[in-house]
Amino acid sequence: MKTIFDAFISYGRADSLAFGRKLYDGLKEQGLNIWFDQNDIPLGVDFQNQIDDGIEKANNFLFIIAPHSINSPYCGKEIELAIRRNKRIIPLLHVEQIDRDLWQQRKPQGTDEEWEAYKAKGLHSSFNNMHPAIGKINWVYFREGIDDFDKSLTGLLELLNRHAEYVEKHTQFLTKALEWERQQKQNRWLLVGDEKKQAESWLKIHFNEQQPPCVPTDLHCEYITESIKNGNNLMTQVFISYSERDRETMEKIRNSLRRESLTVWTNTTDIQTGEDFQSAIDRGIEQTDNLVYLLSPDSVESEYVRKEIEYAVLLQKRIIPVLVRSTPPDSLPLALQGVQYIDLTDNVEEDDYVLDESQLLKIIHQDEVYYNEHKVFLTQALKWERQHKNPSILLRGYNLRSAEAWLKVGQKRTQYRPTALIEEFISESLRQPPLESLDVFISYSRADSDLARKLNNELQLQGKTTWFDQESIASGSDFAREIEQGIQSSDNFLFILSPQSVNSPYCGMEVEYAAKLNKRFVTLLHRSVNSADLHPELAKVQWIDFNQNEGDFNANFNQLVRTLDTDREHLQNHTKWSQRALEWQQKNKTKDLLLRGSELAIAEAWLKDIQTQKKQPVATELQKAYIAESSTEKRKNKMLLRGAVVGALSIMTLATIATALGTIEAKKQTAIAKLEENAGRVQTLLDADPLEALILAIKATGESESASSEVGPETLAKVQSSLRDVAGDARERNLLTANALGVNSLALSPDGKTLASAGKDGTIGLWNTSGYPTHQQLDPLPNGLKTPLNSVTWSPDGKTLVSGDADGTIRLWDISGKLIKRFKGHQGDVWSIRFSP
């Protein structure tokens, strides 16, 4: 930020040079930073540029009233610029007029005729040629020989301190807006982070009970709302549809909306150079909450406007008609005939427009949360459809829960309902199997939003699942918590390097959290940075320079994809065990969440690979502790299992074995064949299903006791050997506590990823095959009834479930829990259900 001045002093040298210096010194003594041309114009520079810069960077414009300043063209330029920039102007009356003696001193050769001509032009007075803006503002009196300077200075200081913070923000955001304008309004110069929030709050300040010290310029409003739009993925609150003849009215309404910090799409500001005109308009309608339609004879005849209205109607957008010129009602689009409109045609005075403006704002703010989410989910659904229903774009987590709740509300509305595509998109999102992890978390500064958006789109086209905050955080969510969960669930932490991102406190917090979880960092150089500013975690990573290959995005992007594809299995396991360990830690390290069976074996092998092959990223201390505790618990369970098997073996006394050897020959051969077959099956099952092998071995031991007289020593030895083998190798894979009252039926989904359990408490639970709940529980009985469920099964396509209960009722569900159909007819329990092929 360049130097901001508390005040700029504008004066006429002939009358007020000495007074200007005195005023400057008095203000400086009070600790104020004052722009004064005697001090602030360097030698050898364009003085007008320096003066303009001083006015723009000064909170207050002090104009010293005297005949010379009033009649000076230079001072006139300064006043005009201060007015154009909506500066707080404070006039200081110094000299009311000069007399003949003073004029003669300044012009010794002057004649009576010249003096009279001088007076006739009003050049001797401060009042004849005064600028209207100066004339209508209360002055601070500093007249020499009349007013006490110190007392007047105290009054001026009080005035400068009044609303000082608001006035300073006016200057701060004006300076940045002018720089943005001079840089061809590039997004990288827009406001981000806390500064954007401050600007939005500042723009919403109203001085209802008193006159404002200054008001935002149209440039202020455009700059701040464009910053908000950039932070919201270029989405807007209003799209203005109009004919070219009504452009002046459009600009007036647009400026009114921006002044209220509303984001606006118009064809004059939001179509990028080289972009297809119709595609840009369609995108603008898709990504807005409301379409404001300026009604006039020209707009109803316009082919472009007609297409805009038709598309908005198709997308179930809220359309707000505003009548700007009298138009026959029967010429309106069919969808708008009979719709109430805001009428500007009866405006006579400015206050009439203000009332209509208030009505428009009231409509826009009504149910604004609903329309914002309608826009967000529609935009995502269209993106999903255009990318051939790419599953990486489907909603997950908080966004999915938010979408499901919004859809239930939207389906009850009579107007502006969710489109069929939105409903399909949300339903498909609900049906998708839960992901263990995402591929990429994108960390960036809002100054780099253009590149971040492009990267997100291209990565999704490549089938990568991304966490991108402009798509991954629904409004009203806990921002910090959602970001932490996004980092936890992502295999790669992609950081876009630029001066803004490396100095951003938000990006810094994201880097810190990713480092804490030992995430793999992938850094992408967008704009040159000072290596001294880099976080240590970023400094030690070789970045991908997106400026190489002459800035060819595709060539550099291919290198990024190759990097992301390196060692994917290791990264996915790193994320998986990290999330499991964090959940275990958050739930007081409960044993129920420890790893078992094949998962534990995979985790142990993964940890060993890190140590032996020195893989990166390394395991966190929490991951190590989690896997170690799982291994310890496994050993404890194994010892208990061995004890149980030894106890079973002890039942087989020598007397039992002796009795078995004395059985008649006919039964002996049958028993031997059966026992040997089971002993062989035990050996076969050891690898495939060790728990089943254990059950079969114990059963064979019992049968050997029953048929002790038929069994020979060799067969008995085989049975005992099988039992010992399985006692050493059998491991419990997973222990699921699905239902406190008990489970009557289980069904595995056709894709093998989800297990459905039918409980005695009348609920269906959904689980992933690793044994962790998918956080979905279907409650099939209304009004709190809890009739036990006897059976549950999946449809062949895995999209629906069917349950049977103790009341003889069969119910068909989608996996989100919505009841599709109820079947009655059985008089007793329904125990089994199957779909035909």
Sequence and secondary structure as in RCSB ss.txt:
>XXXX:A:sequence
MKTIFDAFISYGRADSLAFGRKLYDGLKEQGLNIWFDQNDIPLGVDFQNQIDDGIEKANNFLFIIAPHSINSPYC
GKEIELAIRRNKRIIPLLHVEQIDRDLWQQRKPQGTDEEWEAYKAKGLHSSFNNMHPAIGKINWVYFREGIDDFD
KSLTGLLELLNRHAEYVEKHTQFLTKALEWERQQKQNRWLLVGDEKKQAESWLKIHFNEQQPPCVPTDLHCEYIT
ESIKNGNNLMTQVFISYSERDRETMEKIRNSLRRESLTVWTNTTDIQTGEDFQSAIDRGIEQTDNLVYLLSPDSV
ESEYVRKEIEYAVLLQKRIIPVLVRSTPPDSLPLALQGVQYIDLTDNVEEDDYVLDESQLLKIIHQDEVYYNEHK
VFLTQALKWERQHKNPSILLRGYNLRSAEAWLKVGQKRTQYRPTALIEEFISESLRQPPLESLDVFISYSRADSD
LARKLNNELQLQGKTTWFDQESIASGSDFAREIEQGIQSSDNFLFILSPQSVNSPYCGMEVEYAAKLNKRFVTLL
HRSVNSADLHPELAKVQWIDFNQNEGDFNANFNQLVRTLDTDREHLQNHTKWSQRALEWQQKNKTKDLLLRGSEL
AIAEAWLKDIQTQKKQPVATELQKAYIAESSTEKRKNKMLLRGAVVGALSIMTLATIATALGTIEAKKQTAIAKL
EENAGRVQTLLDADPLEALILAIKATGESESASSEVGPETLAKVQSSLRDVAGDARERNLLTANALGVNSLALSP
DGKTLASAGKDGTIGLWNTSGYPTHQQLDPLPNGLKTPLNSVTWSPDGKTLVSGDADGTIRLWDISGKLIKRFKG
HQGDVWSIRFSP
>XXXX:A:secstr
    EEEEEE  HHHHHHHHHHHHHHHHHTT  EE HHHH  TTS HHHHHHHHHHTEEEEEEEE HHHHH HHH
HHHHHHHHHTT EEEEEE  SB  HHHHHHH TT  HHHHHHHHHTTTTBSSTT  HHHHTS  EE  TTTS HH
HHHHHHHHHHHTTHHHHHHHHHHHHHHHHHHHTTT GGGS  HHHHHHHHHHHT   SSS  S    HHHHHHHH
HHHHHHTTT EEEEEE  GGGHHHHHHHHHHHHHTT  EE TTTS  TT  HHHHHHHHHHTEEEEEEEE HHHH
H HHHHHHHHHHHHTT EEEEEESS   GGGS GGGTT   EE TT  SHHHHHHHHHHHHHHHHTTHHHHHHHH
HHHHHHHHHHHTTS GGGS  HHHHHHHHHHHHHHTT SSS   HHHHHHHHHHHHS   S EEEEEE  GGGHH
HHHHHHHHHHHTT  EE HHHH  TTS HHHHHHHHHHTEEEEEEEE HHHHT HHHHHHHHHHHHTT EEEEEE
 S   GGGS HHHHTS  EETTTGGG HHHHHHHHHHHHHTTHHHHHHHHHHHHHHHHHHHTTT GGGS  HHHH
HHHHHHHHHHHHHT SS   HHHHHHHHHHHHHHHHHHHHHHHHHHHHHHHS HHHHHHHTTS HHHHHHHHHHH
HHHHHHHHHHHHH HHHHHHHHHHHHHHHHHTTTT  HHHHHHHHHHHHHHHHH          SS EEEEEE T
TSSEEEEEETTS EEEEETTS EEEEEE  SGGG    EEEEEE TTSSEEEEEETTS EEEEETTS EEEEE  
 SS         
